[in-house]
Every structure is written in C-alpha cells, then in structure tokens.
C-alpha cells in the first residue's frame, strides 16, 4: 500500500507531514508516525521483521489481539487490516466487518473508502458494497465531496456518483484542502479550485496543501509560503518548511530549526536539531540527541529524554525510549509504558501497536 494523505487518519492535523512533488524530506518525513505510510514503510517501522499488529485502548489494554499482517487506524468505526495477504476491515470489537479481499484498502472518509481490486481503484461503503466501480488507475480519498481519480493517464475529480466534476487533464492531483487542490501541469505544481480553474499557476517544484490560509512551496531548492492568491507570504529562503499549524510553521535554516509565523517573523529562534509542528500547544524539538517538548513561548515543558517524539493527539503522544514505544501526557508522564515495538496515534479511542 502507498501512503500520501494525512487528513483522514489524523483529524485536526491536516497536512503536517505531506510534501507534494518530492520524496518526503526532513521534518516532512518525520512529522507523524501516522503519516499514512503503511507500517512496512512508515516512520516507526524499524523494529523486528513483520511482527503482527493489534490495537490497545487509552488505558494500554490490548483490546484487539495482535494477529494482522498490516493495520491502519480506525476511521468512522472501521479499520483497514491485512489478513492472509488481503485487506479487509474490522470493527472496534475486532470482528471482521468487511472480509479481506482487496489488494489495498484505505480509511473511510465521508462514508467511502478507497480500495484496490484486480489492479484498479474504486470506492466502497461501510457495509462493504461497491459504490464506485474499481476502474481507475489511481485515486485519492474523498474530501469536500470530491475525489481525485486517474483515468487514461490523467487525473480529474469525481463526485460520489462517479460523475466527473473536473475532467481528467492533470499529470498528478491531490486532495482538496481549504477549497484548493494541488495539481501538476507540465512538470510543475499549482492549485485549482473546485470548478477546476487554475487559481495559482503551476510554477513550483513541490508544494504542501493549504493550511491556515497559506501553503508551503518549493522553488530552486528553497521553501517559502504563499497565500490563497498565489502571492508570496514568506520569502523562499528556507531549507525546509512545514505546513502552518496553530499559527506557526517549523522551519530549517543553516542546519537549525525554529518556528516562523505567516509573515515570516521568527517566533522561536533557530536553535534545534529537529522540530515538529505544534499540536495542542506543544511541539517536539530535538536538542543534542534527545527529543523533548516546548510551548509557543519557547519554554521547555518536557525535558529532552526521548529517542523519538511525535504530536499530541487528544492529550497523548507516542514516544520512543530505550528502543520501545509508549504514550505520554502533556506533563511528560508515561500513561502507557514504553513496551511496544511500534505504536501509532490514537484514533477513535484505539491505537495500533506491535507488541
């Protein structure tokens, strides 16, 4: 399975780790263990070879035994899993709700899930019935009633009745965010609106989706921010740049990370070896060889002591310590001890883990 879209698996942290047009780089590759890369490709999957996946509750109790070859987070009550070489869906009790039959299966969004069957992509409903035939060469998930699909080598957008709203014409296309979608035209990236009109000309080497009214873009190996009119909001002079989150963007310059606002003002000095975007008022930063957390005033809230650290979601963050993953609260206390080979964010009260 491939991983590209963050929005449906990490609600509230849209696009923090997604870079369109380039392989994930720097912070963009590290910002989320749920950055939709499957376990075999994801950020936390550097442990033992192919151990099974299961699920725990917020108390750390294993509620769905580790038995699956692959697993995604829950969305709209169902989670994609891989069993005996095929993907299906389980409910929160671990019962097989949709039998394993697909080559790929993704999270539900707006009542539909993207699946791959016989080498083509389509969409199913939560009852397992096929809503849109598996006939596309590729597809995105549904966002705001539209999904990108690839047909005849070109990308367009359909509604949930499979009718085209925007005819196939783009080399590549991504999900909508804040009413705009990134598309590739003649080797460059720009943005279209929901009518398919190019509102920001395709002139960028790589882009991130819009967040908080701005989008990170890359030109000549440097990153900056543009607004919804395509005007420069922050000059293109950063080595790496995250999407805006809680009013700040993590930025790298001259080998150090800090945080800037939408006008490019440095709100937190460039002093860290690594930094992740803010979530729930805290950001993971690396000092020396350990990760801790700071607030927006650059005050240390959790002392650097973790091998890896990730975003807070609903009050908990997965961290790695002594080669094992657990979950901490905003005071840095382990709520769930570090005992797992891998652990991902909680979604709908459950987190997928490898014991």
C-alpha positions in Angstrom: 0.0 0.0 0.0 1.1 3.5 -0.7 0.8 6.4 1.7 0.2 10.0 0.8 -2.7 11.6 2.5 -2.8 12.6 6.1 -6.1 14.3 6.5 -8.4 11.4 7.3 -6.2 9.5 9.7 -5.0 12.3 11.9 -8.0 14.6 12.3 -7.1 18.1 13.2 -3.5 17.9 12.0 -4.1 18.1 8.3 -1.1 18.0 6.0 1.6 18.5 8.7 3.8 15.9 7.1 2.8 15.9 3.5 5.0 17.2 0.7 3.7 17.0 -2.8 6.1 16.7 -5.7 9.1 15.4 -3.8 10.1 12.4 -1.6 9.4 13.4 2.0 12.3 15.4 3.3 13.4 16.4 6.8 10.6 17.3 9.1 8.1 16.3 6.4 9.3 12.7 6.6 9.4 12.7 10.4 6.4 14.7 11.5 4.0 11.8 12.1 4.1 8.1 12.7 0.7 8.1 11.1 1.8 10.0 8.0 -0.2 7.4 6.2 2.8 5.4 5.1 1.8 1.8 5.8 3.7 0.0 8.7 6.2 -1.5 6.2 7.2 1.9 5.0 6.3 4.2 7.9 8.4 6.1 10.3 8.2 3.8 13.2 8.7 0.6 11.3 12.4 -0.1 12.0 11.9 -2.8 14.6 11.5 -6.6 14.2 10.7 -8.1 10.9 6.9 -8.4 10.3 5.5 -8.8 13.8 1.7 -8.8 13.9 -0.5 -5.8 14.6 -3.2 -5.3 17.2 -4.9 -2.5 19.0 -4.9 -1.0 22.5 -7.3 1.3 24.3 -6.3 4.5 26.1 -5.6 2.5 29.3 -2.9 0.5 27.4 -5.0 -2.7 27.5 -4.8 -4.9 24.4 -8.4 -5.0 23.1 -7.8 -6.5 19.7 -5.1 -9.1 19.8 -2.1 -8.7 17.5 -2.9 -11.0 14.6 -2.8 -8.9 11.4 -0.1 -8.6 8.9 -0.8 -4.9 8.5 -3.2 -2.4 10.1 -4.4 1.2 9.8 -6.1 3.4 12.3 -9.8 3.5 12.9 -12.0 5.9 10.9 -15.8 6.1 11.0 -15.8 2.9 13.1 -13.7 0.7 10.9 -10.0 0.0 10.5 -8.3 -1.5 7.4 -6.3 -4.6 8.2 -4.4 -7.2 6.2 -5.1 -10.9 6.9 -3.7 -13.8 4.9 -2.4 -11.5 2.2 -5.6 -9.4 1.6 -7.1 -6.3 3.0 -10.4 -6.0 4.7 -12.0 -4.0 7.6 -12.6 -4.8 11.3 -14.9 -3.0 13.7 -13.9 -1.8 17.2 -14.6 -5.2 18.7 -12.1 -6.8 16.3 -14.9 -8.5 14.3 -14.3 -8.8 10.6 -16.8 -6.3 9.1 -15.7 -6.5 5.5 -13.9 -9.7 4.5 -10.3 -9.5 3.3 -10.4 -9.4 -0.5 -8.6 -6.2 -1.6 -5.0 -5.6 -2.7 -5.1 -2.3 -0.9 -7.6 -0.6 1.5 -7.7 2.8 3.0 -9.5 4.8 5.7 -13.1 5.8 5.4 -13.8 9.4 4.6 -17.2 10.9 4.0 -18.7 7.4 4.2 -16.5 6.0 1.4 -13.2 4.1 1.4 -10.7 3.8 -1.4 -9.8 0.2 -2.3 -7.7 -1.6 -4.9 -9.2 -4.7 -6.6 -7.8 -6.5 -9.6 -5.2 -3.7 -10.0 -7.8 -0.9 -10.2 -9.1 1.6 -7.6 -12.7 2.2 -6.6 -14.7 3.1 -3.5 -16.8 1.0 -1.1 -19.4 1.9 1.5 -19.2 1.0 5.2 -21.4 -2.1 4.5 -18.8 -3.3 2.0 -20.9 -2.6 -1.0 -19.1 -1.2 -4.0 -20.3 2.4 -4.5 -17.9 3.4 -7.3 -16.5 0.6 -9.6 -12.8 -0.3 -9.3 -11.9 1.1 -12.8 -9.3 3.8 -12.0 -5.6 3.7 -12.4 -5.2 5.6 -9.1 -7.3 7.6 -6.7 -7.3 9.8 -3.6 -9.8 9.8 -0.8 -12.9 12.0 -0.8 -12.6 15.5 0.7 -15.4 18.0 0.5 -17.4 15.7 -1.8 -14.6 15.3 -4.4 -12.0 12.6 -5.0 -9.1 12.7 -7.4 -9.0 9.8 -9.9 -6.6 8.8 -12.6 -8.0 7.5 -15.9 -6.3 7.3 -19.2 -3.0 8.5 -17.7 -4.6 11.8 -16.5 -6.1 13.0 -13.2 -9.5 14.6 -12.7 -12.1 14.8 -9.9 -15.4 12.9 -9.4 -18.3 13.1 -7.0 -19.6 10.1 -5.1 -21.9 9.2 -8.0 -18.7 8.7 -10.1 -19.5 11.6 -12.4 -16.7 13.9 -13.3 -16.8 17.4 -12.0 -13.3 18.2 -13.3 -12.3 16.2 -16.4 -9.0 14.2 -16.4 -6.3 16.6 -17.6 -3.6 16.8 -14.9 -0.3 14.9 -14.7 -0.9 14.5 -10.9 -3.6 15.7 -8.5 -4.1 15.7 -4.7 -6.9 16.1 -2.3 -8.6 19.4 -1.7 -7.6 21.4 1.4 -9.3 24.7 2.3 -11.0 24.7 -1.1 -7.9 24.3 -3.2 -6.1 21.2 -4.6 -2.6 20.9 -5.8 -2.2 19.7 -9.4 0.8 19.1 -11.7 0.9 20.7 -15.1 3.9 20.4 -17.4 6.1 19.2 -14.6 5.2 21.9 -12.2 2.7 22.2 -9.3 0.0 24.8 -8.9 -3.5 24.9 -7.4 -7.1 24.7 -8.7 -10.5 25.5 -7.2 -13.5 23.1 -7.1 -14.5 24.2 -10.6 -11.2 23.1 -12.0 -9.9 26.6 -12.7 -6.2 27.2 -12.1 -6.2 29.9 -9.5 -2.4 29.6 -8.7 -0.3 28.9 -11.8 1.8 25.8 -11.9 5.3 27.1 -11.3 6.5 25.3 -8.2 8.8 22.3 -7.8 6.9 20.9 -4.8 4.1 22.1 -2.6 2.2 21.3 0.6 -1.5 21.6 0.9 -3.1 24.8 2.2 -3.3 25.1 6.0 -4.4 28.2 7.9 -4.6 30.2 4.6 -1.1 29.5 3.4 0.8 26.8 1.6 4.5 25.9 1.7 6.1 25.8 -1.7 9.5 25.0 -3.1 11.4 26.8 -5.8 15.1 26.4 -6.6 15.7 24.0 -3.7 14.3 26.6 -1.1 11.0 26.8 0.6 8.6 29.7 1.3 4.9 30.3 1.9 2.2 31.6 -0.5 -1.3 32.9 0.3 -4.5 31.8 -1.5 -4.0 34.3 -4.3 -0.5 32.9 -5.0 1.2 35.9 -3.6 4.4 35.4 -1.6 3.7 35.4 2.1 7.1 34.3 3.3 10.2 34.6 1.0 11.6 31.4 -0.5 14.8 31.1 1.6 14.3 28.2 4.0 15.9 24.8 3.6 12.8 23.0 4.9 9.4 24.2 5.9 6.3 22.6 7.4 2.7 23.5 6.8 1.2 26.1 9.2 -0.1 24.6 12.4 -1.6 26.6 15.3 -0.2 29.8 13.7 3.4 28.7 13.4 5.5 26.8 10.8 8.5 24.7 11.7 11.4 26.0 9.5 15.0 25.0 8.9 17.8 27.4 8.1 21.5 26.9 8.1 21.1 23.4 9.7 18.9 24.6 12.6 15.2 24.5 13.3 12.9 27.2 14.6 9.4 28.5 14.1 8.0 31.3 12.0 4.6 32.9 11.7 2.7 33.6 8.5 4.6 36.8 7.8 8.0 35.1 8.2 8.9 36.5 11.6 10.9 34.1 13.7 8.8 33.5 16.8 11.1 30.8 18.1 14.9 31.1 17.4 16.7 28.6 15.1 18.4 26.6 17.7 17.1 23.0 17.4 18.5 20.0 15.6 15.0 19.0 14.6 11.4 20.3 15.2 7.9 19.1 14.5 4.8 21.3 14.0 2.8 22.4 17.0 -0.1 20.3 18.2 -2.3 21.0 21.3 0.1 23.8 22.2 3.3 21.8 22.2 6.0 21.0 19.7 8.5 18.2 19.8 12.1 19.5 19.4 15.5 17.8 19.4 18.3 19.1 21.5 21.5 17.1 21.2 20.4 13.6 20.6 17.1 13.6 22.5 13.6 14.9 21.9 11.5 17.0 24.3 8.7 19.5 24.0 8.4 23.3 24.1 5.4 25.7 24.2 4.9 28.7 21.9 7.0 30.8 24.2 9.9 28.5 23.6 9.7 27.4 27.2 10.8 23.8 27.9 7.7 21.9 29.0 9.1 18.3 28.8 12.8 17.8 29.2 14.5 16.2 26.2 14.9 12.5 27.1 13.3 10.6 24.2 14.8 8.9 21.2 11.8 10.0 19.1 8.8 12.1 19.9 5.6 12.9 17.9 2.5 15.0 18.0 0.0 15.2 20.8 -3.5 13.9 19.8 -6.3 14.1 22.3 -3.8 14.6 25.1 -1.4 11.7 24.3 1.8 11.5 22.2 3.7 8.4 21.1 7.4 8.5 22.1 10.3 6.1 21.8 12.5 5.4 24.8 15.0 2.6 25.2 14.0 1.2 21.8 10.4 0.8 22.8 7.3 3.0 22.2 4.8 4.2 24.7 2.5 7.2 25.3 3.0 10.2 27.4 0.7 13.0 28.6 1.4 16.7 28.3 3.4 16.6 31.6 5.8 14.0 30.1 4.4 11.2 32.3 4.1 7.8 30.8 0.4 7.0 30.7 1.1 3.8 28.7 4.6 2.4 29.4 7.1 2.1 26.6 6.8 -1.6 25.8 5.8 -1.8 22.2 8.0 -2.4 19.1 5.8 0.2 17.4 2.9 2.4 18.4 0.8 4.9 16.4 -1.6 7.7 17.3 -5.0 7.0 18.9 -7.9 7.4 16.7 -11.5 6.8 17.9 -10.1 5.6 21.2 -7.8 2.9 19.8 -4.2 2.8 18.8 -2.5 0.2 16.6 0.6 -1.4 18.1 3.1 -4.2 17.6 3.8 -5.9 20.9 
